[in-house]
Amino acid sequence: MRLTRFIRRRYWDEERARELQAYLEAETDDNIARGMSADEARYAAQRKLGNTTLILEDIYRMNSLGWLETLWQDLRYGVRQLFRNPGFTAVAVLSLALGIGANTAIFSLIDAVMLRMLPVRNPRQLVLLEWSSQAWPGRFLNSMSGSMEQDKSGRNTSTSFSYPSYEHVRDANGVFSSVTALAASAIELSVGFNGQPGRVHGELVSGTFFSTVGVEPALGRVLSPDDDRFGADPVAVVSYGYWQGRLGGDASAVGHSLTVNGVPFILVGVSPPEFFGVRPGQAVEIWLPLHCQPLVEPSWSLFAAPQKSQLGPLPIGPLFTARDDWWVLILARLKPAVSRKQAKSDADLSFQQSLAADMKPGTKTETVPHVELQTGSKGLDYLRGRFSQPLFILMAVVGLVLLIACANVANLMLARATTRQKEIAVRLATGARRGRLIRQLLTESVLLAGLGGGLGLVLAFWGTRLLVALVAGGRDPITLSVAPDPSVLGFTAALSIFTGILCGLFPALRSTRVDLSPALKESIRTLESGFERNHRLGLGKTLVIAQVALSVVLLAGAILFVRTLTNLESVNAGFNQHNLLLFGIDPSQDGYKSQRLAELYRELLGQLGALPGVRSVSISMHGLIGGGASVYTLRMAASPPKLRHKGDQFETYVNRVGPRFFESMGIPLLLGRDLGDADTAAAPKVAVVNEKFVSEFLGGENPIDRRFGFGDAKTATDYEIVGLVGNAKYTDLRTEVPATVYLPYQQDLDGLGAMVCELRTAGNPLNYVSAVARVAKGLDPNLALYNVWTQEEQIDESLSQERLFARLTSFFGVLAAMLACVGIYGIMAFTVTHRTREIGIRMAMGASSGEITQMVLGEALLLVGIGIVVGIALALGAARLIASLLYGLRPTDPLTLVLTALLMLGAAALAGYLPSRKASQVDPMVALRHE
C-alpha cells in the first residue's frame, strides 16, 4: 500500500486534501446551523480540526517509504542543482567518465581472462590434474610436451602426463564421474574443404572430452569413446565460428569429408557458438580424436631423431605406450558428493600405481612426482599466466587516474560549496540537521558519479574492444568475449557509488561546517575572507598536491615503458632485418616425408631463388625472433681445462637451417665455411656454431674441427664444427644471445616438418608475396602458406606487449597530467577570484603586474613542487614493481625522474600562468569595490 501511494503520491496527497476540505465544509455547515455567522463557523471548524499542514505531514509520514522517499527527493533536488550549473556538471561528469571508463575497460579484460568461467555445464566441478616434485623426476620422465614451472626452491610443477598414466587414472578412479585427456600443445592443421586448403587451430582430445566438459552440439553429434580408438574411422567436430565462416553455415556439411593434413575426416558435429575450447584466448576451430595423432602428426608418432625437447632426444616408441613421454593433460569432473581433498588422494594413488613399474630400489623420494588438483572451472591458465601481471599493473595505473579525477571533482565541489554557503546556512538555521544536509550533498556527488559511470560504460565498451585488438593481434591471435556481463555492470555500479562518496564526502563535511552568524549576512566578502583565512593551505590545495604526486608516478612509469620500448627497438639483433620476407610452410601435413619432403624443399628454394629481385633464399626450423626454439643436451668430446668443473654435459640452442641461411639472414661468417647443398644425409654430420658457443663451451679457442654430440656420451663425436658465425638473437630481443648450433636440415630428414622460409629481396619484400604463392601452388596446390610477413613485422609483433604498455601508460600519464593541470588551474582561478580585493589593495599600494603574476604563479609552482617531491618518492617505490618489465633501465633511473619533473613543471606553469595573468590585469578601483 505504501509503495502504491508512493508511486501515485500526487493523487493521494490531493485525495487527503479533499477529505480535509470536505470535513471543514461539513463542520462549517453544522456551525452555521447552530446559529454562527459564516466567518465564525469557519474559524470554529478550523480550530476544532487543528493545524491542517501538520495533519497532512503526519498523514504523509504514515504513508511514506521513509529513507527511500527522502532519497527520491534528494535525487530530484540534486538533478535540479546539476542542471543549474551545466559547466560544472559537464566537467565533473567527463572527468569521472574517463576514470571510471578506463577502470571498467581494464576490469572487462581481467574478467574475460581471469575470472570468467567456461560456458559449460557445472564448471565448478571440473578439475585439472597437476604433478609436482621437489627434484626433477628424471627416472620417470624423459621427454615432455607442454608447460613446466620451477620455483626458487627448485620444486617442479607441470600439467603434462603420459598416456598410460591417463589410462590408469581413468580406469582406476572412484572419485570422478568422467575423465578426459587432451594434447598438451594445440596444433596448427591444414584443413581442406571442397578442394580449398586452409590453416586452422586444432586440438586432439579423447572421446570423453565433450561429455566430461559438459558441452552439447549445436549440430550433429560430439566425439564419443568409440571414435577415439585405433582403427576407428577418422571423424572431426568443428567450432560454430568455423562452420559459419569456412563452411558457410551449411547444415548439409555435417556428414561430409574434410581433408586434415592430407587425411580425409568425416565431419560429425558442430560445437555450440559460445564454446571456444578450454584454453581461454585460444579459439579452437576443429577437434580430432586423440588416437588420430599419428595420422595428422606422422613425424611425432615414432621418434627416430631428436625433436623439440629441453631434456635431450625424445624416446623411440609410440606416444600411446611410452611411460616416459608426458604429453597429455588430464581434465576430470568431480562426483557431486566427493571433496577436493578426497579426489586428490585417490588421483595421486592411481598416479603412483602407474609409476610403479619405473619405481626402482633406491629411488629418491624427492624425485617422485605427486598429483595436485587445480580448478578447471576457468579453463587452462595459459592466458592468465601470460597477462596477469600486465593487467594488474594497468589496473593500478587506471586506478590512479580515477583517484586524480576524484581529486579534481572534489576541488570543483569545494569551490561550488563556497557559493552555496548562504543556502546551507539558511537551511541549518531553519532546523535542518547537518547529517541530512551531508546526505543531500553526497546524493548529488553520487548522482554525478552515476552519470560519469554511465558515460564511462559507453567509453569502456569502445575501449575494451580497442584493448582486445591491441592485445590479440599478431602471430598468436587471442579470442576473448568482452561483452558486458553482470560482473562488469556490477563493478561499474559499485565503482560509481564508491567514487561519488570518495569525491563528495570531504566537500560535504566541510561545507556544512558553517558559522551561522556571518553566513546569514549578505556580505560575500565576509564569507570569502573567512574562507581564505581558514583554508589558505587547506583541503583544496592538498588535493592539488595529491593530484600532482599521482601524476608524477604515472608519468614516470610511462617514460620508463617508452624508453624500454626504444631500447628494445634499437637492440642489435645480430642480423639484417630489412628486405627480408618470411613465411611458414608444412608439407608434412600433406603427406610429404623424408626424402620426398627434402626434394620438395630443394625445389621450392630453387624456384624462389630464381625469382627476379630475390638476392638469396634459405629455410630454417625456427625463424629468428619467432618465439620458437629447440634446446638440446650437449656432449663435448673434449672440454677446455677451465671448463672441466662443469662436466662435459651442457645445454645449447639448436636450429636446423638450409644452405645460404647466414647469407640470407645477414649473419657474418667469421671462420670456416657455410652449410651447403652437399651437406646431405649421406655426408658427414657437420655444424656451424656462434661466438657465444665458443666462449661458453670452448673457452674462446678455435672451434673448427672440434666435435660434439647430443644425448648420451656415445654421441659426443657425432658432429664436426666447420664454421663460426656472429652472435644473433634467437627467440626474442630481451634474452641474451644463447649458445647456438646450426645444423643442416637435410641431415635429419626423419624429424623434418614445418619450416620457415627466408627471402632476401632487392625491394619491398611484400611485393613478392603473390609470386611466392604462385611458386608454392605450382609445386602442390594443397600447400598452405602461413605467417606471411616481413622480418621487421615479426620483430615489431614480438614487441607488441611493450608497445601496448608504452601506448597505454603514455595515454594515461598524459591524461593524469591534464587532469592535474585542470586542478591547478581551478584552485588558482578560485584563489584569484576570492582574493580580488587583496590583489587590488596590493596594486593600489604600488605592486606591479609582474609582481602579482609572480606571486600567483609562485603559489602554483610551490604546490607543484611539493607534489613532485612526494610523487618522486612514490615513483621510486612503485617502479620496483615493474622492474621485470623494463629493459636496459633501472627502476630508479635518474634521467626518467628528471624528465618527469620537467614535464610536470612545464605543464603546471602553463596551467598556473592563465590565473596569474588574469590577476595581474585586475583594475585596483574595481577590486577595492569588490563585494
C-alpha positions, 0 to 999 in steps of 0.5 A: 500500500505504501509503495502504491501511494508512493508511486501515485503520491500526487493523487493521494496527497490531493485525495487527503486534501479533499477529505480535509476540505470536505470535513471543514465544509461539513463542520462549517455547515453544522456551525452555521446551523447552530446559529454562527455567522459564516466567518465564525463557523469557519474559524470554529471548524478550523480550530476544532480540526487543528493545524491542517499542514501538520495533519497532512505531514503526519498523514504523509509520514504514515504513508511514506517509504521513509529513507527511500522517499527522502532519497527520491527527493534528494535525487530530484533536488540534486538533478535540479542543482546539476542542471543549474550549473551545466559547466560544472556538471559537464566537467565533473561528469567527463572527468569521472567518465574517463576514470571510471571508463578506463577502470571498467575497460581494464576490469572487462579484460581481467574478467574475460581472462581471469575470472570468467568461467567456461560456458559449460555445464557445472564448471565448478566441478571440473578439475585439472590434474597437476604433478609436482616434485621437489627434484626433477623426476628424471627416472620417470620422465624423459621427454615432455610436451607442454608447460613446466614451472620451477620455483626458487626452491627448485620444486617442479610443477607441470600439467603434462602426463603420459598416456598410460598414466591417463589410462590408469587414472581413468580406469582406476578412479572412484572419485570422478564421474568422467575423465578426459585427456587432451594434447598438451600443445594445440596444433596448427592443421591444414584443413581442406574443404571442397578442394580449398586448403586452409590453416586452422587451430586444432586440438586432439582430445579423447572421446570423453572430452565433450561429455566430461566438459559438459558441452552439447552440439549445436549440430550433429553429434560430439566425439564419443569413446568409440571414435577415439580408438585405433582403427576407428574411422577418422571423424572431426567436430568443428567450432560454430565460428568455423562452420559459419565462416569456412563452411558457410553455415551449411547444415548439409556439411555435417556428414561430409569429408574434410581433408586434415593434413592430407587425411580425409575426416568425416565431419560429425558435429558442430560445437555450440557458438559460445564454446571456444575450447578450454584454453581461454584466448585460444579459439579452437576451430576443429577437434580430432580424436586423440588416437588420430595423432599419428595420422595428422602428426606422422613425424611425432608418432615414432621418434627416430631423431631428436625433436623439440625437447629441453631434456635431450632426444625424445624416446623411440616408441609410440606416444600411446605406450611410452611411460616416459613421454608426458604429453597429455593433460588430464581434465576430470569432473568431480562426483557431486558428493566427493571433496577436493581433498578426497579426489586428490588422494585417490588421483595421486594413488592411481598416479603412483600405481602407474609409476610403479613399474619405473619405481626402482630400489633406491629411488629418491623420494624427492624425485617422485612426482605427486598429483595436485588438483587445480580448478578447471572451472576457468579453463587452462591458465595459459592466458592468465599466466601470460597477462596477469601481471600486465593487467594488474599493473594497468589496473593500478595505473587506471586506478590512479587516474580515477583517484586524480579525477576524484581529486579534481571533482572534489576541488570543483565541489569545494569551490561550488560549496563556497557559493552555496554557503548562504543556502546551507546556512539558511537551511541549518538555521531553519532546523535542518540537521547537518547529517541530512544536509551531508546526505543531500550533498553526497546524493548529488556527488553520487548522482554525478558519479552515476552519470560519469559511470554511465558515460564511462560504460559507453567509453569502456565498451569502445575501449575494451574492444580497442584493448582486445585488438591491441592485445590479440593481434599478431602471430598468436591471435587471442579470442576473448568475449568482452561483452558486458556481463553482470560482473562488469555492470556490477563493478561499474555500479559499485565503482560509481557509488564508491567514487561519488562518496570518495569525491563528495564526502570531504566537500560535504563535511566541510561545507556544512561546517558553517558559522551561522552568524556571518553566513546569514549576512549578505556580505560575500566578502565576509564569507570569502575572507573567512574562507581564505583565512581558514583554508589558505593551505587547506583541503583544496590545495592538498588535493592539488598536491595529491593530484600532482604526486599521482601524476608524477608516478604515472608519468614516470612509469610511462617514460620508463615503458617508452624508453624500454620500448626504444631500447628494445627497438634499437637492440642489435639483433645480430642480423639484417632485418630489412628486405627480408620476407618470411613465411611458414610452410608444412608439407608434412601435413600433406603427406610429404616425408623424408626424402620426398619432403627434402626434394620438395624443399630443394625445389621450392628454394630453387624456384624462389631463388630464381625469382627476379629481385630475390638476392638469396633464399634459405629455410630454417626450423625456427625463424629468428625472433619467432618465439620458437626454439629447440634446446638440446643436451650437449656432449663435448668430446673434449672440454677446455681445462677451465671448463672441466668443473662443469662436466662435459654435459651442457645445454645449447640452442639448436636450429636446423637451417638450409644452405645460404641461411647466414647469407640470407639472414645477414649473419657474418661468417667469421671462420670456416665455411657455410652449410651447403647443398652437399651437406646431405644425409649421406655426408658427414654430420657437420655444424656451424656454431656462434661466438657465444658457443665458443666462449661458453663451451670452448673457452674462446679457442678455435672451434673448427674441427672440434666435435660434439654430440647430443644425448648420451656420451656415445654421441659426443663425436657425432658432429664436426664444427666447420664454421663460426658465425656472429652472435644473433638473437634467437627467440626474442630481443630481451634474452641474451644471445644463447649458445647456438648450433646450426645444423643442416636440415637435410641431415635429419630428414626423419624429424623434418616438418614445418619450416620457415622460409627466408627471402632476401629481396632487392625491394619491398619484400611484400611485393613478392608475396603473390609470386611466392604463392604462385611458386608454392601452388605450382609445386602442390596446390594443397600447400598452405602458406602461413605467417606471411610477413616481413622480418621487421613485422615479426620483430615489431609483433614480438614487441607488441606487449611493450608497445601496448604498455608504452601506448597505454601508460603514455595515454594515461600519464598524459591524461593524469597530467591534464587532469592535474593541470585542470586542478591547478588551474581551478584552485588558482582561478578560485584563489584569484577570484576570492582574493580580488580585493587583496590583489587590488589593495596590493596594486593600489599600494604600488605592486606591479603586474609582474609582481602579482603574476609572480606571486600567483604563479609562485603559489602554483609552482610551490604546490607543484613542487611539493607534489613532485617531491612526494610523487618522486618518492612514490615513483621510486617505490612503485617502479620496483614493481615493474622492474621485470618489465623494463629493459636496459633501465633501472627502476630508479633511473635518474634521467626518467625522474628528471624528465618527469619533473620537467614535464610536470613543471612545464605543464603546471606553469602553463596551467598556473600562468592563465590565473596569474595573468588574469590577476595581474590585469585586475583594475585596483578601483574595481577590486577595492569595490569588490563585494 
